[in-house]
Amino acid sequence: MSIDPRVALQSLVTALEEHLAASASRRREDDPAVEAAYVGVADAFEVYEEALYDAFGEITPLEIYEESDDDEDEDDAEDEDDAEYAPDLVEAEVEN
């Protein structure tokens, strides 16, 4: 049984509004309310996209971003690259 895309869209909009409210009232960096709202948006989006596809054969141009362990390793490598590059910038500015 498919969900009406309009109902799924309204659920997505509600999830986005809840995420905004949680973000605006964040108490600390790792606020569980913000994290729960984030997951709610991702879940509502997946339901909407599936309903949209089932009803009309269409998808959105959006993707759910999921951070994996590989992404963290890449971030660490980028930080190391930036650390090596920064002294070059300082030297170039001093020369000018």
C-alpha positions, 0 to 999 in steps of 0.5 A: 500500500502506497502513501499519498505523496501529498501526505508524505510531503506534509510529514517532511515539511513538519519534520523540517519545522521540528528540526528548525525548532530543535536547532533554534533551541539547542542547548549544547553541541550534541543536543539529542533533540537536534539529533532526533530531529535530524533523523526525523527529517531523513526518515520523512524524506525517504518516505516522501521520495518513495511515495513520489516514485511510486505515484509518479515515477519521479525522484527528487534531486536530493540525497541523504548525507550519511557520514561513514568511517571513511568520511572521517578518515578523509576529513583527517587527511584533508586536515593534514593537507591543510596543515602542510599548506598553511605555512606556504600561504604565510610565506607567500604573504610575507614575501608580498 
